[in-house]
């Protein structure tokens, strides 16, 4: 047995002369380095900065350690809570539409005999996801422009006068929500479609023989396979909306007034207009904590393994 084992080891060495003890490390090193530079280092830096009085316009005052003063200031800031409440309202507005439209598109594409349509739809659904936030904001400014926007032209066709979408508080909020729904509904559809493709064909055929109700088939047969994807969507969308900045800033600058002043826009204003990096870092860390708590709740309440 020992000779046989030695023979196998020698064979592996001959077949892989460049393989050594550190070979797996070198394959992982680029990803680990990118994670350290892009993710871990900025997070640690923000955490350290959140415990300091860090105003970049007054470097002579230094950056003294102030403990939890920045966090206490943030928690007592009414504007921060208003921005966080508006962000929650935005989340509760866009997410139901994205989930509803996404599941409808996925069920439509999941029908038997839709191979070509499914392939074309998958390609077209990637287009909004591949569009950057800033470009989505520019598209939104064009679509909801008061003078030549597509939205007002459509309203004229149905006999309703044009609206100043980006100049009114309600209109700006609706316009921002519509652009977010347009960009992220395809993501939900693709995730749901992937979940539906995991349902065994024989189970679906048996369910069709038992009942003709599509709602019953969705609830009792397909839903268990959709829950993992739904959990991932909730986690990603929660984190994304809490940090949503580019699209809103390009479209409305957070206005008019505070109509679209989401919490990320407010943090940017504190950090890069008032230049209070300590307070802005404390706000960002608090959002990270909120995201972690929400993620744990989603996993605990929604996620279920398929047996």
C-alpha positions, 0 to 999 in steps of 0.5 A: 500500500505504501509503495502504491501511495508513493507511486501515485505521489510521484505520478502527480509530481510528474504530471504537475511539475509546477505545482507546489505548496504555495500554488493555491495561494498565488491563484487566490492572491489577486482576489484577496488583494482586490478585496483588501483594497476595495472592501476591507481597507476602506471599511476599517478606515471609515471605522477609525475615522468615525471615532475622530473629529475629522474635518479636512478643512481644518488640518491644523486642529488635528484629528483627535480621538472623540470616542462615540461623540460622532455616533451620538451626534448622528443619532440625535440628528433629525435630518439623518432620521428623516433621510433614513425614513425617506429611504425606507419609504423609497424601499417600500415603494419600489421593491413590491413593484420590482418583485411583482413585475419580476415574478410575472416576467419569469412565469411568462418566460418559464412557459413550455415552448418559449425557448427562443423567446426566453433566450432573447429576453435574457439578453434584453433583460441584461441591458438595464443591469449593465447600465451604470447608475449615472447613465440611468440618472441621465436617462431619467432626466431626459424621460421626465424633462418638462419640455421634451420628455417622453413621460409628458408626451405620453401624458399628452397622448392620453389627454393629460397635461404635462407635469413638472416631474423633477420640479415637484416633490411628489413628481421627483420621488415618483420619477426616481422610483420609476427609474429604479424599478426600470433598472432592477426589475430585470434582475428580479426576473432573472433570479426568479427565472433561475429559481423556476428552472430548478423546479423538477419537471415531473413535479410541475407536470403533476401539479398541472394535472392536480389543478389548473390554478396558476396561483396554487402552482406558484404557492405550493410547488414553485415558491419553495424554490424561489425563496433562496433567490428572494432572500438574496434579492432582499439582501442585495436591494436593501444594501443597494438602496441604502447606498443609492447615490449616483442615480438620485444625485444626477437626476435631482441632486436630492431635491426639490427641497428634501423630496429625494434626499436619501440617506446616501445623498445626505451622507455625501453632503455631510462628508464632501460639502461640510467636510465633516468626515468623522460624522459622515463615517459614523453615518456610513458605519451605522448603515452597515450595521443596519444592512447586516441586521436586515440580512440576518432577519431575511435569512432567518425569516425567509430563507429555507433549504429545499429538501 
